[in-house]
Amino acid sequence: MKLPDSFNLAGRRALVTGSSRGIGAALALALAEAGADVMIHCTGNASAANGVADQVRALGRRTGFVQADLSADDGARRIHDASVAALGGIDILILNASVQIRKNWTDFTRADLDAHYAVNYRASFELLQLAVPAMITARWGRVLTVGSVQEIRPHPEMLAYSSFKHAQTGLVLGLAKQLAPHGVTLNNLAPGVIVTDRNADALARPGYADKVRSSIPAGRLGYPADCVGAALLLCSDAGAYITGQNLFADGGLGLA
């Protein structure tokens, strides 16, 4: 297989959770550019999700969007079923959606913890249960969880977030060996400080962006596009021999 062909996703069907903005939107559009049909998901901003779906459609790919709260009891099921109905199946599952509550750990409420658990772990577990069996039958599948550099460099105000990102990566490590014989790979992509609307307020604080930048060996903040190359590798035939890995796209921030 020639190198460009190994990245070609024509005929593949992808679901990217949390894909109405930021990293999720960038990954969804990259998959579509590589040839995949892509289902877009959002929790609240249907207009933004529909806009990303329009961009996918403009690339000549099949698409759709589903609005569903991953913390709801039926959230994962609704997203899975809507994706299968729109695309006919799921070959590539990117678990990108997450909750990130920022406060001192002593101030966390049970509701705060439950929100992190439901979206950042339980929904990922349930979507794996729903989507992976068909991948096993097809003997081809790609699962990419989106973690965080906080798995190894936890922010003091986001202890629950970093903890559940650890747990999600544990799913990858726990399942990768089981699923490898079936042609299904599972990997985690751990971004560093990526400029998105989620952290816009924090980065706008006087001096904060400079402080963060000075801690990154690459000398700059990241952007959603910085996550695209690694994701395409891990979601294509080019990455068929890579599984159970935690790949950091962080400009070296996680280095000791």
C-alpha positions, -999 to 999 in steps of 0.1 A, spaced: 0 0 0 14 34 -10 18 59 19 -10 83 8 -34 53 4 -28 41 39 -43 74 52 -73 72 29 -105 68 49 -129 65 19 -157 43 29 -151 46 66 -177 60 90 -168 80 120 -184 94 151 -167 122 169 -182 132 202 -180 169 212 -174 179 176 -192 212 173 -161 232 183 -124 231 192 -104 199 189 -135 178 181 -144 199 151 -109 199 138 -107 161 140 -141 156 124 -132 179 94 -98 161 91 -115 127 89 -138 141 62 -110 155 42 -93 121 44 -125 106 29 -146 94 59 -183 100 64 -186 118 98 -213 121 124 -212 153 144 -223 155 181 -230 183 204 -246 187 238 -259 223 236 -249 243 205 -269 227 177 -262 257 154 -224 252 157 -228 214 152 -249 219 121 -222 243 108 -195 217 111 -218 191 95 -223 216 66 -185 217 62 -183 180 61 -211 179 35 -193 204 14 -164 180 12 -188 155 -4 -191 132 26 -222 119 43 -229 135 77 -255 144 102 -255 158 138 -270 146 170 -277 167 200 -275 146 232 -263 150 268 -237 124 275 -245 126 312 -281 115 306 -290 78 312 -297 73 275 -271 98 261 -246 72 248 -274 51 233 -290 81 215 -257 92 200 -248 57 188 -282 49 174 -284 82 156 -249 77 141 -258 42 128 -291 55 114 -273 83 95 -242 65 83 -250 28 85 -224 20 111 -194 32 130 -159 22 120 -140 50 138 -150 62 172 -134 93 186 -143 100 223 -135 137 226 -164 152 246 -156 160 282 -166 181 312 -140 203 328 -150 220 361 -123 243 375 -121 248 412 -101 238 443 -106 201 450 -118 208 485 -147 228 471 -159 200 448 -194 188 453 -208 153 447 -226 168 417 -193 181 403 -178 146 406 -209 129 392 -207 152 361 -171 143 355 -178 106 359 -208 106 337 -193 124 307 -156 117 310 -158 80 318 -192 63 319 -203 76 285 -170 65 270 -174 30 285 -210 28 272 -201 40 237 -174 14 235 -199 -13 245 -222 -1 218 -198 4 189 -170 -21 193 -190 -53 187 -197 -43 151 -160 -34 146 -151 -69 158 -175 -85 133 -160 -63 105 -125 -71 117 -116 -34 114 -121 -6 138 -104 24 153 -110 39 187 -93 71 197 -99 87 231 -89 123 237 -72 126 270 -50 154 283 -14 163 293 -30 166 327 -28 128 330 8 134 339 8 171 348 -25 177 366 -36 212 371 -42 220 408 -78 233 401 -88 204 379 -81 172 399 -113 155 390 -107 162 353 -72 148 353 -83 118 374 -111 108 350 -88 113 320 -65 87 336 -95 64 340 -105 68 303 -70 60 292 -73 29 315 -101 17 292 -77 20 262 -49 1 280 -74 -25 293 -91 -33 260 -63 -28 235 -48 -63 240 -82 -80 239 -93 -63 207 -60 -64 187 -66 -99 173 -99 -86 158 -83 -58 138 -95 -31 163 -70 -6 177 -75 16 207 -52 46 215 -53 78 235 -43 112 222 -33 135 250 -32 172 239 -14 199 258 -25 235 262 -47 239 231 -62 273 223 -100 268 222 -130 287 235 -130 264 266 -98 280 279 -101 314 263 -110 332 295 -81 317 315 -56 325 287 -69 361 286 -59 367 322 -30 392 325 3 373 322 -12 338 323 -7 329 287 30 340 289 34 319 321 19 288 304 39 294 272 72 296 292 65 261 306 62 245 271 95 234 256 82 241 221 77 278 231 42 282 220 6 272 228 -11 246 207 -40 248 183 -66 222 173 -48 216 140 -18 204 161 -38 173 170 -49 164 135 -18 145 122 -16 121 151 -53 115 150 -53 106 113 -24 82 119 -42 64 147 -75 63 128 -63 50 95 -46 19 80 -13 38 85 -17 31 122 -28 -5 120 1 -17 140 -2 8 168 -25 0 197 -27 6 234 -6 38 232 -9 72 249 4 98 224 11 133 238 6 162 214 18 188 239 49 206 226 69 187 252 49 200 282 47 166 297 84 159 296 100 157 330 
